[in-house]
Amino acid sequence: MSNLVAVSDLHVSYRENREVVDLLRAQTPQDWLLVAGDVGEQLTDVGWALSVLKERFERVVWVPGNHELWTMPDDPVKLRGVERYEALVELCRRLGVLTPEDPYETWHGPGGPVTVAPLFLGYDYTWLPDGHTTKAAGLAYAHKTGVVCTDEYMLHPDPYPTRDDWCRARVDETERRLKACDTTAPFVFVNHYPLVREPTRVLRYPEFAQWCGTDLTADWHTRFDTAAMVYGHLHIPRSTVYDGVPFEEVSLGYPREWQPRKRPHGLPRRILPVSPS
């Protein structure tokens, strides 16, 4: 019996997290692994992790997180924005890893078939802190509280004027592709960010939600036939259901977050077949 399993936010710049990656294994030779972003900040780290995982799973599907798109001062690869994303896609193709730029493939295991749709959508500052109605006001409040995503300094949208412009372009392109997709199998969406805002309501610092998604995808899980939605980014691994659709947050996170848990990480998380529990 094959499985469709998922991980995200491996952050392999941490030694402890690299050790976790070393221990990740498929249960069957036919298992597929969904990787929902934030493997690492440097292309060499991303390549190492995905090459290790590709050796152990029949299919590996990757989508970018925000960390992969950072251009850090000490990174030997100085590419920014779209050029950096394209370099990551090319890296994945050399490894035989599926990306948001590749044709959607169908997984035929128990609970399937499902069409696995890796997405790269971004955020557009529409998930504002309560009481704020503009991007400028939301950012000002975040700077006042000191809760500001590092993207503001490291994630460049070139050649788009802003990250929100890049997000809107990606949403438009992806929506057209999904509408044109010739499949009768329901989708399993994989994106670094959740498609709806509700999962961010548990954030300790709610102002961080503005870097976590977009209102433009709020109805995708109901408008498209959706078997499950897989995401990460929040570092709050859990299973929830919205409008009858399972949403799975599958992050590892930083060592200080996962090490204190009784069951430290429980990865990879099985998406299909659905556990009886």
Backbone as CSV, one residue per row, in Angstrom:
resi,resn,N_x,N_y,N_z,CA_x,CA_y,CA_z,C_x,C_y,C_z
1,MET,0.851,-1.195,0.000,0.000,0.000,0.000,0.888,1.248,0.000
2,SER,0.725,2.100,-0.976,1.515,3.325,-1.043,0.842,4.428,-0.237
3,ASN,1.624,5.439,0.092,1.139,6.566,0.888,1.497,7.881,0.214
4,LEU,0.659,8.875,0.430,0.956,10.250,0.054,1.254,10.987,1.350
5,VAL,2.510,11.404,1.540,2.944,11.979,2.809,3.536,13.363,2.564
6,ALA,3.721,14.132,3.633,4.128,15.528,3.464,4.984,16.017,4.627
7,VAL,5.844,16.988,4.295,6.639,17.720,5.281,6.746,19.166,4.805
8,SER,7.156,20.038,5.706,7.500,21.405,5.307,8.422,21.991,6.369
9,ASP,8.990,23.137,6.046,9.795,23.916,6.995,10.882,23.062,7.645
10,LEU,11.661,22.407,6.802,12.749,21.556,7.296,13.924,22.377,7.811
11,HIS,14.122,23.575,7.292,15.143,24.512,7.789,16.464,23.798,8.093
12,VAL,17.062,23.263,7.034,18.213,22.392,7.224,19.510,23.148,7.526
13,SER,19.453,24.457,7.665,20.650,25.158,8.152,20.935,24.802,9.613
14,TYR,19.948,24.233,10.303,20.134,23.760,11.674,20.607,22.303,11.650
15,ARG,21.676,22.007,12.377,22.224,20.656,12.419,21.172,19.642,12.858
16,GLU,20.391,20.001,13.883,19.381,19.078,14.398,18.342,18.738,13.316
17,ASN,18.029,19.710,12.466,17.045,19.462,11.423,17.622,18.623,10.291
18,ARG,18.915,18.795,10.008,19.555,17.937,9.012,19.524,16.480,9.487
19,GLU,19.671,16.293,10.781,19.604,14.939,11.312,18.209,14.345,11.136
20,VAL,17.177,15.172,11.269,15.814,14.703,11.025,15.664,14.273,9.571
21,VAL,16.156,15.093,8.640,16.068,14.745,7.223,16.770,13.418,6.962
22,ASP,17.913,13.213,7.596,18.654,11.953,7.435,17.828,10.743,7.865
23,LEU,16.880,10.965,8.781,16.093,9.862,9.325,14.753,9.664,8.617
24,LEU,14.341,10.610,7.764,13.051,10.480,7.091,13.085,9.331,6.102
25,ARG,12.074,8.474,6.161,12.012,7.305,5.289,10.594,7.100,4.776
26,ALA,10.506,6.504,3.589,9.212,6.072,3.066,8.823,4.751,3.721
27,GLN,7.524,4.537,3.859,7.054,3.257,4.388,6.990,2.193,3.306
28,THR,6.755,2.633,2.064,6.724,1.700,0.934,7.530,2.312,-0.209
29,PRO,8.005,1.484,-1.147,8.783,2.022,-2.266,7.972,2.931,-3.180
30,GLN,6.636,2.908,-3.053,5.784,3.705,-3.929,5.327,5.015,-3.289
31,ASP,5.791,5.334,-2.090,5.334,6.550,-1.404,5.753,7.820,-2.144
32,TRP,4.841,8.803,-2.166,5.136,10.140,-2.684,5.294,11.096,-1.506
33,LEU,6.230,12.037,-1.629,6.478,13.026,-0.576,6.210,14.430,-1.105
34,LEU,5.364,15.176,-0.394,5.086,16.576,-0.698,5.914,17.439,0.245
35,VAL,6.662,18.388,-0.298,7.528,19.267,0.498,7.016,20.691,0.329
36,ALA,6.399,21.232,1.393,5.676,22.498,1.288,6.539,23.710,1.659
37,GLY,7.786,23.720,1.199,8.600,24.930,1.296,9.437,25.061,2.550
38,ASP,10.317,26.076,2.503,11.266,26.391,3.578,12.186,25.219,3.898
39,VAL,12.754,24.642,2.846,13.785,23.627,3.039,15.041,24.280,3.598
40,GLY,15.402,25.441,3.042,16.584,26.159,3.504,16.719,27.475,2.765
41,GLU,17.727,28.241,3.157,17.922,29.564,2.563,18.881,29.551,1.371
42,GLN,19.786,28.600,1.318,20.783,28.572,0.252,20.523,27.403,-0.691
43,LEU,20.801,27.620,-1.967,20.512,26.594,-2.960,21.247,25.294,-2.676
44,THR,22.453,25.377,-2.130,23.190,24.157,-1.817,22.473,23.323,-0.758
45,ASP,21.884,23.995,0.241,21.139,23.271,1.276,19.865,22.649,0.708
46,VAL,19.169,23.411,-0.128,17.952,22.886,-0.751,18.286,21.669,-1.598
47,GLY,19.357,21.772,-2.383,19.760,20.655,-3.224,20.132,19.427,-2.422
48,TRP,20.855,19.621,-1.306,21.231,18.474,-0.474,19.990,17.756,0.054
49,ALA,19.069,18.513,0.635,17.893,17.892,1.258,17.019,17.187,0.226
50,LEU,16.746,17.852,-0.889,15.868,17.247,-1.891,16.523,16.032,-2.543
51,SER,17.848,16.058,-2.700,18.510,14.880,-3.280,18.433,13.694,-2.328
52,VAL,18.569,13.936,-1.021,18.430,12.862,-0.035,17.023,12.276,-0.079
53,LEU,16.024,13.154,-0.105,14.636,12.690,-0.087,14.257,12.002,-1.392
54,LYS,14.801,12.487,-2.502,14.473,11.881,-3.801,14.958,10.437,-3.863
55,GLU,16.020,10.107,-3.163,16.526,8.733,-3.151,15.596,7.785,-2.387
56,ARG,14.720,8.344,-1.531,13.946,7.509,-0.620,12.462,7.432,-0.967
57,PHE,11.990,8.316,-1.838,10.574,8.353,-2.193,10.435,8.235,-3.709
58,GLU,9.354,7.562,-4.125,9.155,7.386,-5.563,9.006,8.735,-6.262
59,ARG,8.269,9.648,-5.655,8.057,10.978,-6.214,8.231,12.000,-5.106
60,VAL,8.950,13.084,-5.387,9.054,14.221,-4.473,8.511,15.447,-5.188
61,VAL,7.630,16.163,-4.510,7.003,17.369,-5.063,7.366,18.532,-4.149
62,TRP,7.941,19.581,-4.721,8.412,20.728,-3.931,7.708,22.013,-4.364
63,VAL,7.402,22.848,-3.367,6.970,24.221,-3.628,7.867,25.152,-2.811
64,PRO,8.087,26.379,-3.266,8.973,27.277,-2.523,8.293,27.864,-1.302
65,GLY,9.075,28.014,-0.240,8.659,28.834,0.887,9.287,30.210,0.748
66,ASN,9.098,31.032,1.739,9.735,32.347,1.683,11.242,32.247,1.894
67,HIS,11.714,31.302,2.699,13.146,31.215,2.992,13.969,30.868,1.756
68,GLU,13.468,29.990,0.892,14.208,29.675,-0.328,14.401,30.908,-1.207
69,LEU,13.470,31.857,-1.092,13.499,33.032,-1.961,14.289,34.189,-1.361
70,TRP,14.803,34.022,-0.149,15.653,35.072,0.428,16.968,35.166,-0.345
71,THR,17.475,36.389,-0.473,18.830,36.610,-0.985,19.622,37.210,0.160
72,MET,20.387,36.363,0.844,21.096,36.785,2.054,22.485,37.325,1.702
73,PRO,23.004,38.212,2.532,24.314,38.818,2.225,25.440,37.810,2.055
74,ASP,25.391,36.690,2.804,26.480,35.720,2.727,26.199,34.592,1.736
75,ASP,25.111,34.706,0.973,24.765,33.667,0.007,25.604,33.852,-1.255
76,PRO,26.354,32.826,-1.668,27.140,32.958,-2.904,26.274,33.129,-4.153
77,VAL,25.004,32.703,-4.085,24.075,32.887,-5.204,23.320,34.196,-4.970
78,LYS,23.591,35.194,-5.789,23.044,36.536,-5.573,21.752,36.789,-6.342
79,LEU,21.198,35.757,-6.951,19.969,35.933,-7.714,18.840,36.407,-6.820
80,ARG,17.938,37.221,-7.388,16.823,37.782,-6.641,15.516,37.498,-7.368
81,GLY,14.436,37.441,-6.579,13.100,37.397,-7.147,12.857,36.242,-8.095
82,VAL,12.269,36.575,-9.255,11.894,35.555,-10.230,13.111,34.753,-10.688
83,GLU,14.256,35.400,-10.871,15.453,34.663,-11.297,15.873,33.636,-10.252
84,ARG,15.725,33.970,-8.990,16.070,33.002,-7.943,15.095,31.825,-7.968
85,TYR,13.812,32.124,-8.098,12.818,31.060,-8.180,13.097,30.152,-9.375
86,GLU,13.419,30.723,-10.511,13.698,29.919,-11.699,14.933,29.041,-11.500
87,ALA,15.937,29.545,-10.766,17.117,28.726,-10.471,16.749,27.544,-9.583
88,LEU,15.840,27.750,-8.636,15.376,26.665,-7.776,14.606,25.625,-8.574
89,VAL,13.782,26.086,-9.505,13.038,25.156,-10.370,14.006,24.322,-11.193
90,GLU,15.019,24.958,-11.752,16.003,24.227,-12.551,16.752,23.212,-11.692
91,LEU,17.097,23.591,-10.459,17.739,22.655,-9.533,16.857,21.429,-9.314
92,CYS,15.571,21.651,-9.069,14.644,20.543,-8.844,14.542,19.648,-10.072
93,ARG,14.518,20.244,-11.236,14.398,19.434,-12.453,15.621,18.558,-12.660
94,ARG,16.794,19.061,-12.298,17.997,18.226,-12.406,17.908,17.035,-11.468
95,LEU,17.223,17.219,-10.337,17.093,16.144,-9.355,15.905,15.231,-9.639
96,GLY,15.040,15.608,-10.574,13.831,14.826,-10.829,12.726,15.107,-9.835
97,VAL,12.718,16.321,-9.264,11.699,16.732,-8.282,10.679,17.622,-8.975
98,LEU,9.395,17.357,-8.745,8.332,18.152,-9.368,8.209,19.522,-8.699
99,THR,7.842,20.539,-9.486,7.712,21.914,-9.011,6.386,22.501,-9.482
100,PRO,6.042,23.717,-9.047,4.821,24.362,-9.548,4.841,24.656,-11.047
101,GLU,5.999,24.536,-11.686,6.088,24.805,-13.120,5.909,23.557,-13.972
102,ASP,5.735,22.409,-13.336,5.610,21.152,-14.070,4.152,20.713,-14.184
103,PRO,3.853,19.849,-15.140,2.482,19.330,-15.247,2.049,18.645,-13.949
104,TYR,0.785,18.834,-13.588,0.253,18.161,-12.414,0.213,16.654,-12.676
105,GLU,0.589,15.873,-11.660,0.567,14.423,-11.798,-0.483,13.820,-10.867
106,THR,-0.897,12.600,-11.194,-1.953,11.924,-10.437,-1.356,10.808,-9.592
107,TRP,-1.705,10.839,-8.308,-1.323,9.765,-7.387,-2.481,8.780,-7.319
108,HIS,-2.176,7.479,-7.479,-3.220,6.461,-7.617,-3.301,5.536,-6.415
109,GLY,-2.759,5.925,-5.273,-2.779,5.051,-4.111,-4.129,5.006,-3.422
110,PRO,-4.201,4.315,-2.271,-5.450,4.194,-1.513,-5.994,5.568,-1.110
111,GLY,-7.274,5.771,-1.337,-7.871,7.075,-1.094,-7.830,7.963,-2.315
112,GLY,-7.109,7.527,-3.354,-7.024,8.272,-4.598,-7.999,7.717,-5.623
113,PRO,-7.829,8.119,-6.881,-6.742,8.970,-7.353,-6.971,10.431,-6.971
114,VAL,-5.852,11.166,-6.855,-5.914,12.613,-6.634,-4.889,13.277,-7.550
115,THR,-5.212,14.493,-7.938,-4.303,15.301,-8.743,-3.485,16.170,-7.804
116,VAL,-2.183,15.952,-7.771,-1.308,16.716,-6.887,-0.943,18.023,-7.589
117,ALA,-1.330,19.147,-6.980,-1.123,20.462,-7.578,-0.189,21.292,-6.701
118,PRO,1.122,21.312,-7.009,2.033,22.191,-6.274,1.822,23.643,-6.704
119,LEU,1.688,24.534,-5.729,1.369,25.943,-5.990,2.465,26.859,-5.464
120,PHE,2.665,27.954,-6.154,3.526,29.034,-5.665,2.714,30.316,-5.795
121,LEU,2.176,30.801,-4.657,1.222,31.901,-4.690,1.699,33.159,-3.967
122,GLY,2.317,33.030,-2.820,2.780,34.211,-2.095,1.706,34.826,-1.206
123,TYR,1.909,36.094,-0.857,0.984,36.832,0.017,0.895,38.262,-0.481
124,ASP,-0.191,38.938,-0.087,-0.402,40.299,-0.596,-0.868,41.285,0.483
125,TYR,-0.587,40.963,1.748,-0.884,41.864,2.864,-2.391,42.133,3.018
126,THR,-3.232,41.171,2.607,-4.670,41.329,2.823,-5.121,40.738,4.156
127,TRP,-4.260,39.937,4.809,-4.621,39.386,6.119,-4.097,40.342,7.194
128,LEU,-4.754,41.478,7.287,-4.276,42.579,8.126,-4.613,42.354,9.598
129,PRO,-3.854,42.982,10.479,-4.219,42.939,11.907,-5.594,43.565,12.108
130,ASP,-6.327,43.045,13.080,-7.654,43.582,13.374,-7.570,45.087,13.632
131,GLY,-8.517,45.806,13.054,-8.576,47.242,13.256,-7.776,48.043,12.258
132,HIS,-7.087,47.365,11.327,-6.287,48.052,10.321,-6.832,47.712,8.933
133,THR,-6.878,48.687,8.064,-7.556,48.510,6.783,-6.653,48.699,5.572
134,THR,-5.394,49.044,5.782,-4.483,49.225,4.653,-3.161,48.523,4.926
135,LYS,-2.460,48.207,3.856,-1.141,47.601,3.980,-0.214,48.490,4.795
136,ALA,-0.236,49.792,4.521,0.649,50.721,5.230,0.377,50.696,6.727
137,ALA,-0.909,50.663,7.091,-1.268,50.654,8.512,-0.855,49.337,9.161
138,GLY,-1.053,48.221,8.452,-0.673,46.925,8.997,0.828,46.807,9.218
139,LEU,1.601,47.296,8.251,3.058,47.246,8.397,3.529,48.172,9.517
140,ALA,2.909,49.336,9.612,3.289,50.266,10.678,3.037,49.643,12.050
141,TYR,1.910,48.957,12.179,1.597,48.306,13.457,2.615,47.208,13.752
142,ALA,2.991,46.413,12.733,3.973,45.349,12.938,5.318,45.924,13.371
143,HIS,5.739,47.007,12.754,7.012,47.623,13.149,6.933,48.176,14.575
144,LYS,5.761,48.649,14.958,5.589,49.166,16.314,5.703,48.047,17.347
145,THR,5.154,46.861,17.033,5.210,45.737,17.975,6.537,44.995,17.883
146,GLY,7.275,45.204,16.805,8.535,44.502,16.616,8.395,43.145,15.955
147,VAL,7.190,42.806,15.500,6.948,41.521,14.836,6.924,41.771,13.330
148,VAL,8.098,41.718,12.708,8.238,42.023,11.284,8.923,40.843,10.602
149,CYS,8.314,40.314,9.554,8.885,39.181,8.844,10.185,39.590,8.155
150,THR,11.178,38.706,8.209,12.468,38.965,7.578,12.342,39.146,6.069
151,ASP,11.230,38.696,5.488,10.992,38.916,4.059,11.136,40.385,3.680
152,GLU,10.770,41.275,4.600,10.822,42.702,4.297,12.236,43.149,3.935
153,TYR,13.227,42.362,4.319,14.622,42.733,4.079,15.340,41.773,3.122
154,MET,14.862,40.521,3.016,15.607,39.502,2.280,14.875,38.942,1.058
155,LEU,13.562,39.083,0.982,12.805,38.508,-0.130,12.494,39.614,-1.131
156,HIS,13.203,39.590,-2.252,13.065,40.633,-3.259,12.139,40.147,-4.377
157,PRO,11.229,41.010,-4.869,10.252,40.570,-5.865,10.672,40.795,-7.315
158,ASP,11.906,41.212,-7.570,12.342,41.565,-8.925,11.871,40.535,-9.974
159,PRO,11.355,40.990,-11.115,11.217,42.369,-11.585,9.905,43.040,-11.197
160,TYR,9.104,42.397,-10.323,7.851,43.022,-9.890,8.152,44.155,-8.920
161,PRO,7.339,45.199,-8.915,7.584,46.327,-8.003,7.498,45.939,-6.528
162,THR,6.571,45.024,-6.192,6.361,44.641,-4.800,6.079,43.145,-4.707
163,ARG,6.178,42.604,-3.491,5.840,41.200,-3.272,4.349,40.958,-3.527
164,ASP,3.508,41.931,-3.210,2.076,41.745,-3.461,1.770,41.712,-4.954
165,ASP,2.506,42.492,-5.765,2.323,42.407,-7.216,2.714,41.028,-7.726
166,TRP,3.811,40.505,-7.211,4.248,39.155,-7.600,3.190,38.130,-7.204
167,CYS,2.644,38.259,-6.003,1.595,37.352,-5.534,0.388,37.384,-6.468
168,ARG,-0.086,38.567,-6.801,-1.281,38.668,-7.648,-1.039,38.054,-9.027
169,ALA,0.166,38.247,-9.554,0.490,37.636,-10.846,0.487,36.117,-10.751
170,ARG,1.059,35.583,-9.669,1.089,34.135,-9.491,-0.322,33.572,-9.307
171,VAL,-1.165,34.266,-8.551,-2.536,33.804,-8.339,-3.287,33.764,-9.666
172,ASP,-3.171,34.823,-10.462,-3.870,34.872,-11.756,-3.421,33.729,-12.665
173,GLU,-2.113,33.528,-12.761,-1.574,32.476,-13.627,-2.016,31.094,-13.151
174,THR,-1.960,30.867,-11.842,-2.314,29.556,-11.292,-3.797,29.281,-11.445
175,GLU,-4.622,30.298,-11.213,-6.065,30.108,-11.351,-6.437,29.722,-12.776
176,ARG,-5.830,30.382,-13.755,-6.088,30.022,-15.155,-5.693,28.568,-15.417
177,ARG,-4.576,28.166,-14.851,-4.097,26.796,-15.072,-5.025,25.775,-14.426
178,LEU,-5.486,26.056,-13.215,-6.386,25.127,-12.540,-7.715,24.996,-13.284
179,LYS,-8.227,26.114,-13.797,-9.485,26.073,-14.544,-9.347,25.249,-15.813
180,ALA,-8.157,25.290,-16.402,-7.931,24.581,-17.661,-7.499,23.136,-17.456
181,CYS,-7.279,22.741,-16.216,-6.758,21.402,-15.927,-7.798,20.338,-16.283
182,ASP,-7.408,19.405,-17.132,-8.314,18.352,-17.594,-8.148,17.121,-16.711
183,THR,-8.842,17.121,-15.584,-8.756,15.994,-14.658,-10.106,15.756,-14.007
184,THR,-10.385,14.505,-13.732,-11.594,14.157,-12.981,-11.261,13.825,-11.536
185,ALA,-9.976,13.754,-11.217,-9.545,13.441,-9.855,-9.481,14.718,-9.034
186,PRO,-9.931,14.696,-7.783,-9.864,15.900,-6.943,-8.417,16.315,-6.699
187,PHE,-8.252,17.578,-6.353,-6.912,18.118,-6.122,-6.447,17.877,-4.691
188,VAL,-5.160,17.637,-4.554,-4.460,17.867,-3.295,-3.570,19.078,-3.547
189,PHE,-3.934,20.209,-2.948,-3.167,21.437,-3.122,-1.979,21.444,-2.158
190,VAL,-0.817,21.846,-2.669,0.382,21.989,-1.843,0.886,23.416,-2.033
191,ASN,0.933,24.172,-0.960,1.396,25.554,-1.015,2.074,25.875,0.311
192,HIS,3.039,26.764,0.298,3.707,27.084,1.560,2.737,27.735,2.540
193,TYR,1.796,28.506,2.018,0.836,29.234,2.853,-0.545,28.591,2.737
194,PRO,-1.362,28.669,3.791,-2.723,28.135,3.684,-3.547,28.962,2.698
195,LEU,-4.539,28.325,2.095,-5.385,29.039,1.137,-6.391,29.948,1.816
196,VAL,-6.650,29.733,3.099,-7.619,30.544,3.842,-6.940,31.119,5.084
197,ARG,-7.516,32.188,5.614,-6.885,32.871,6.736,-7.088,32.156,8.068
198,GLU,-8.125,31.346,8.178,-8.490,30.777,9.480,-7.330,30.128,10.232
199,PRO,-6.429,29.386,9.579,-5.335,28.773,10.350,-4.441,29.772,11.070
200,THR,-4.388,31.009,10.612,-3.521,32.008,11.248,-4.127,32.583,12.517
201,ARG,-5.373,32.254,12.806,-6.032,32.833,13.991,-5.389,32.353,15.289
202,VAL,-4.592,31.282,15.230,-3.958,30.776,16.446,-2.549,31.336,16.635
203,LEU,-2.098,32.200,15.749,-0.760,32.768,15.889,-0.623,33.545,17.189
204,ARG,0.506,33.386,17.857,0.767,34.140,19.082,0.824,35.635,18.800
205,TYR,1.341,35.980,17.618,1.426,37.382,17.203,0.598,37.538,15.929
206,PRO,-0.681,37.906,16.074,-1.584,37.923,14.916,-1.161,38.869,13.810
207,GLU,-0.331,39.872,14.113,0.109,40.781,13.058,0.980,40.085,12.023
208,PHE,1.513,38.881,12.366,2.337,38.147,11.415,1.510,37.574,10.265
209,ALA,0.191,37.520,10.417,-0.661,36.911,9.391,-0.542,37.608,8.044
210,GLN,-0.177,38.877,8.027,-0.107,39.595,6.746,0.980,39.026,5.829
211,TRP,1.892,38.218,6.371,2.917,37.538,5.574,2.590,36.060,5.371
212,CYS,1.297,35.702,5.441,0.929,34.278,5.465,-0.058,33.849,4.385
213,GLY,-0.440,34.729,3.466,-1.371,34.305,2.425,-2.130,35.464,1.832
214,THR,-3.225,35.138,1.157,-3.992,36.139,0.434,-5.478,35.812,0.414
215,ASP,-6.316,36.828,0.480,-7.763,36.650,0.357,-8.156,36.118,-1.021
216,LEU,-7.286,36.256,-2.006,-7.619,35.871,-3.377,-7.856,34.371,-3.517
217,THR,-7.373,33.566,-2.566,-7.541,32.108,-2.656,-8.568,31.576,-1.653
218,ALA,-9.332,32.464,-1.039,-10.198,32.063,0.078,-11.258,31.034,-0.307
219,ASP,-11.649,30.979,-1.590,-12.688,30.025,-1.988,-12.162,28.900,-2.868
220,TRP,-10.862,28.800,-3.030,-10.329,27.783,-3.942,-10.639,26.370,-3.477
221,HIS,-10.646,26.141,-2.165,-10.873,24.778,-1.669,-12.315,24.329,-1.858
222,THR,-13.227,25.279,-2.108,-14.614,24.915,-2.389,-14.943,25.062,-3.875
223,ARG,-14.303,25.997,-4.548,-14.563,26.205,-5.976,-13.985,25.067,-6.816
224,PHE,-12.821,24.554,-6.387,-12.223,23.400,-7.055,-12.453,22.158,-6.195
225,ASP,-12.635,21.032,-6.848,-12.830,19.769,-6.128,-11.535,19.434,-5.388
226,THR,-11.574,19.509,-4.063,-10.342,19.443,-3.268,-10.429,18.318,-2.245
227,ALA,-9.458,17.408,-2.309,-9.391,16.314,-1.342,-8.650,16.729,-0.081
228,ALA,-7.654,17.617,-0.206,-6.873,18.075,0.946,-6.051,19.279,0.535
229,MET,-5.674,20.082,1.545,-4.796,21.227,1.327,-3.628,21.098,2.295
230,VAL,-2.401,21.059,1.747,-1.183,20.866,2.536,-0.399,22.169,2.550
231,TYR,0.032,22.596,3.743,0.775,23.856,3.858,1.732,23.781,5.042
232,GLY,2.519,24.837,5.200,3.453,24.947,6.315,3.509,26.377,6.809
233,HIS,4.726,26.917,6.972,5.000,28.315,7.260,4.683,28.739,8.693
234,LEU,3.580,28.263,9.255,3.158,28.738,10.578,3.935,28.065,11.711
235,HIS,4.575,26.951,11.439,5.279,26.172,12.468,4.317,25.757,13.588
236,ILE,3.079,25.503,13.197,2.069,25.009,14.139,1.445,23.765,13.511
237,PRO,2.122,22.615,13.577,1.607,21.425,12.899,0.294,20.965,13.498
238,ARG,-0.711,20.804,12.648,-2.030,20.372,13.112,-2.904,20.044,11.920
239,SER,-4.027,19.387,12.202,-5.026,19.050,11.191,-6.306,19.798,11.516
240,THR,-6.851,20.508,10.520,-8.118,21.209,10.691,-8.981,20.938,9.458
241,VAL,-10.239,21.308,9.547,-11.166,21.116,8.431,-11.936,22.409,8.214
242,TYR,-11.971,22.867,6.975,-12.728,24.062,6.608,-13.641,23.714,5.436
243,ASP,-14.938,23.919,5.629,-15.932,23.615,4.592,-15.821,22.164,4.128
244,GLY,-15.502,21.278,5.072,-15.419,19.858,4.763,-14.110,19.407,4.148
245,VAL,-13.157,20.329,3.980,-11.878,19.997,3.343,-10.777,19.930,4.394
246,PRO,-10.018,18.840,4.479,-8.902,18.758,5.428,-7.777,19.721,5.033
247,PHE,-7.288,20.462,6.019,-6.110,21.321,5.870,-5.037,20.765,6.800
248,GLU,-3.852,20.486,6.241,-2.793,19.839,7.010,-1.566,20.748,7.060
249,GLU,-1.230,21.230,8.270,0.005,21.990,8.462,1.072,20.982,8.875
250,VAL,2.138,20.855,8.052,3.046,19.706,8.177,4.489,20.139,8.464
251,SER,4.661,21.262,9.153,6.003,21.799,9.350,6.794,21.066,10.424
252,LEU,8.111,21.048,10.233,9.046,20.662,11.283,9.313,21.875,12.173
253,GLY,9.810,22.956,11.582,10.091,24.165,12.352,11.505,24.182,12.893
254,TYR,11.766,25.129,13.776,13.094,25.276,14.361,13.260,24.285,15.521
255,PRO,14.492,23.867,15.810,14.700,22.888,16.894,14.075,23.303,18.220
256,ARG,14.133,24.581,18.563,13.560,25.025,19.840,12.047,24.821,19.881
257,GLU,11.420,24.677,18.688,9.974,24.489,18.627,9.595,23.013,18.700
258,TRP,10.297,22.150,17.957,9.848,20.767,17.888,10.482,19.852,18.936
259,GLN,11.650,20.194,19.445,12.316,19.301,20.392,11.553,19.110,21.712
260,PRO,10.883,20.138,22.267,10.194,19.934,23.548,8.928,19.083,23.468
261,ARG,8.430,18.767,22.278,7.176,18.028,22.178,7.347,16.571,22.585
262,LYS,6.280,16.000,23.131,6.312,14.591,23.530,6.572,13.701,22.319
263,ARG,5.959,14.048,21.192,6.227,13.354,19.930,6.897,14.390,19.041
264,PRO,8.213,14.455,19.034,8.922,15.627,18.528,8.454,16.169,17.183
265,HIS,8.265,15.302,16.170,7.839,15.866,14.892,6.836,14.995,14.150
266,GLY,6.886,13.699,14.286,5.896,12.836,13.643,5.869,12.964,12.133
267,LEU,7.017,13.220,11.521,7.079,13.425,10.080,7.719,12.221,9.397
268,PRO,7.395,11.991,8.134,6.433,12.754,7.346,4.997,12.458,7.760
269,ARG,4.115,13.427,7.567,2.694,13.290,7.906,1.949,12.614,6.753
270,ARG,1.176,11.609,7.069,0.404,10.940,6.019,-0.831,11.769,5.672
271,ILE,-1.005,12.021,4.389,-2.181,12.740,3.886,-3.222,11.746,3.382
272,LEU,-2.774,10.757,2.600,-3.623,9.684,2.104,-2.837,8.386,2.160
273,PRO,-3.510,7.259,2.459,-4.919,7.173,2.828,-5.174,7.818,4.187
274,VAL,-6.391,8.269,4.400,-6.737,8.942,5.657,-6.713,7.926,6.782
275,SER,-6.099,8.318,7.895,-6.034,7.442,9.062,-7.433,7.241,9.648
276,PRO,-7.780,6.030,10.075,-9.087,5.790,10.696,-9.340,6.681,11.912
277,SER,-8.264,7.128,12.590,-8.446,7.956,13.776,-8.763,9.385,13.427
